Amino acid sequence: MSRSDTRPDAPQGHHAHGAAPAHDGTPIAVPTSAEMLAMMGQRRSLPLRSLVAPGPSLEDLHLILSLAARVPDHGRLVPWRFIVLKGAARAAAGARLDALYARQNPDLAADKAHMWRDYLLRAPVTVVVVSRPDPASKIPEFNQVLSAGAAAMNLILAATALGYGAQWLLKWPGRDADAAALLGVGVGEKVAGFIHLGSPAERPEDRPRPTLDEVVTFLEG
């Protein structure tokens, strides 16, 4: 049974499109957060070398992942999930990846024999964000993939709000289907990203950002 058989393609009840609104059109007062805006304005991706122990505690991880799951999800399909690598599981997963990489690259240099183990050991915690769109759903697959990306960004913002550093990468283990399978990624799923988490050891300078004139078009009148 596909997920679309158990999860509706459109919200039901008073949330359905075309239903009468449960308000009279008057805006309500909602809280604002200058602190959150400042955090978003200062957020930077940290290089792996700058993500050091301690990483997020189990309690913090539960909060981070709970907030990561609060994203737009047209149809309530939950087209994503998370795989958390921490502790000894990082080296074990890295060893499996190294073995596969060696088979795929028989001329691999000796100094790269443990490159993927070393990669996963750099950050205290790595969260693999898995995109799992439901092809049987009426919701366009692209919408579902975007929801997975939103979950990854929410995860980063939640970690940042708790004082952790983060980097979103997508290297060979996430792009190769056989490698991803060694991490628990199933058929019909793809890795949206490896979100590496740890305590920041530096505060890198900001990089150039696009001006609004370069990326925004206003349609008015």
C-alpha positions in Angstrom: 0.0 0.0 0.0 1.4 3.4 -0.9 1.5 6.3 1.5 -1.1 8.0 -0.6 -3.6 5.3 0.3 -3.4 6.2 4.0 -2.6 9.9 3.9 -5.1 12.3 2.2 -4.0 14.3 -0.9 -5.8 17.4 0.5 -6.6 18.6 3.9 -10.1 17.8 5.0 -12.8 19.6 7.0 -12.6 23.3 7.6 -9.1 23.4 6.1 -10.2 22.2 2.6 -9.9 24.6 -0.3 -13.1 26.5 -1.0 -14.5 26.0 2.5 -16.0 29.0 4.3 -13.3 30.7 6.5 -13.6 30.4 10.2 -12.8 34.1 10.7 -14.2 37.5 9.7 -11.2 38.8 7.9 -9.8 40.8 10.8 -6.0 40.1 11.4 -5.1 38.8 14.8 -2.1 39.8 16.9 0.8 37.4 16.6 4.2 37.5 18.4 7.3 38.6 16.6 10.9 37.7 17.3 13.8 40.1 16.7 16.1 37.5 18.1 15.0 34.9 15.5 15.5 37.5 12.7 18.9 38.3 13.9 19.9 34.7 14.1 18.7 34.1 10.5 20.6 37.1 9.4 23.9 35.9 10.9 23.6 32.2 10.1 26.6 30.7 8.3 27.5 27.2 7.2 30.6 26.0 9.1 33.3 23.8 7.5 33.5 20.3 8.9 36.8 21.0 10.6 35.0 23.6 12.7 32.3 21.3 14.0 33.7 19.9 17.2 32.4 18.0 20.2 30.1 18.1 22.0 27.4 17.6 19.4 23.7 17.9 20.2 22.5 15.8 23.1 19.7 13.3 22.6 17.3 15.8 24.1 18.5 18.5 21.8 18.3 16.1 18.8 14.7 15.3 19.6 13.9 19.0 19.7 15.9 19.7 16.5 14.2 16.9 14.6 10.7 17.8 15.9 11.2 21.3 14.6 12.6 20.1 11.3 9.4 18.2 10.8 7.3 21.3 11.0 7.4 22.2 7.3 5.0 22.8 4.5 3.8 19.4 3.3 1.0 19.6 0.7 -1.2 16.6 1.2 0.3 15.6 4.6 2.4 13.0 2.9 5.5 13.4 5.1 7.7 12.8 2.0 10.9 12.7 4.0 12.5 11.1 7.0 15.8 11.3 9.0 18.7 8.9 9.7 20.9 10.0 12.6 24.5 8.9 12.7 26.3 9.4 16.1 28.8 7.7 18.3 30.3 4.5 17.1 27.8 4.2 14.3 29.7 6.8 12.3 32.9 4.7 12.0 30.9 1.6 11.3 28.9 3.3 8.5 32.1 4.8 7.2 33.9 1.4 7.1 31.0 0.0 5.0 31.2 2.9 2.6 35.0 2.6 2.3 34.7 -1.1 1.4 32.1 -0.2 -1.4 34.2 2.7 -2.6 37.3 0.5 -2.9 35.4 -2.1 -5.0 34.1 0.7 -7.3 37.6 2.2 -7.5 40.2 -0.6 -7.7 43.0 1.9 -8.3 42.2 3.9 -5.2 45.3 5.4 -3.5 46.2 3.8 -0.2 45.9 7.1 1.6 42.2 7.2 0.7 41.3 3.8 2.1 39.5 5.3 5.1 38.3 8.5 3.6 34.6 8.0 4.2 35.1 6.8 7.7 37.2 9.9 8.4 34.5 12.0 6.7 31.7 10.7 9.0 33.9 11.1 12.1 34.6 14.8 11.5 31.3 16.0 13.0 29.9 14.6 16.2 26.5 14.0 14.7 25.3 13.7 11.1 21.6 13.7 10.1 20.8 12.2 6.7 17.7 13.8 5.3 16.0 11.4 3.1 13.5 12.4 0.4 10.8 9.8 -0.2 8.2 11.2 -2.6 5.1 9.2 -3.2 4.6 8.7 -7.0 1.0 7.5 -6.5 0.0 10.8 -4.9 -1.8 13.6 -6.7 0.7 16.0 -5.2 3.4 16.8 -7.8 6.6 15.0 -7.0 8.6 18.3 -7.2 6.4 19.7 -4.3 7.3 16.7 -2.2 11.0 17.0 -2.9 10.9 20.7 -2.0 9.3 19.7 1.4 12.4 17.5 2.1 14.6 20.5 1.4 12.5 22.6 3.7 12.9 20.0 6.4 16.7 20.1 6.0 16.7 23.9 6.3 14.4 23.8 9.4 16.8 21.3 10.9 19.7 23.7 10.4 17.8 26.7 11.8 16.8 24.7 14.9 20.3 23.6 15.5 21.6 27.1 15.1 19.0 28.4 17.6 20.4 25.9 20.1 24.0 27.2 19.6 25.2 24.4 17.3 27.0 24.8 14.0 25.8 23.0 10.8 26.9 22.2 7.3 24.7 20.7 4.6 26.6 18.5 2.1 25.8 15.9 -0.5 28.8 13.9 -1.4 29.3 10.4 -3.0 27.6 8.5 -0.2 24.4 10.4 -0.9 24.6 10.4 -4.7 25.4 6.7 -5.2 22.4 4.4 -4.7 24.5 1.5 -3.4 26.3 3.7 -0.9 23.0 5.3 0.3 21.5 1.8 0.7 24.4 1.0 3.2 23.0 3.9 5.3 19.5 2.6 5.3 18.1 4.6 2.3 15.5 2.5 0.6 14.3 1.9 -3.0 12.4 5.0 -4.2 14.2 7.2 -1.7 17.0 9.7 -2.3 19.4 11.6 0.0 18.5 15.3 0.1 21.6 16.0 2.2 23.9 15.2 5.0 23.5 17.7 7.8 26.6 17.7 9.9 26.2 19.1 13.4 28.6 20.1 16.2 29.7 22.9 18.4 31.2 25.7 16.4 35.0 26.2 16.8 35.1 29.4 14.8 32.8 32.2 13.5 33.6 32.4 9.7 33.2 35.6 7.9 30.0 36.0 5.8 30.2 35.3 2.1 28.8 37.6 -0.6 25.1 37.4 -0.9 22.9 38.3 -3.9 21.3 41.7 -3.9 17.5 41.7 -4.0 17.7 43.4 -7.5 19.4 40.2 -8.7 16.8 37.7 -7.5 13.5 39.5 -6.9 10.8 40.5 -9.4 7.9 42.5 -8.1 4.6 42.3 -10.0 2.3 45.1 -8.9 -0.4 47.3 -10.1 
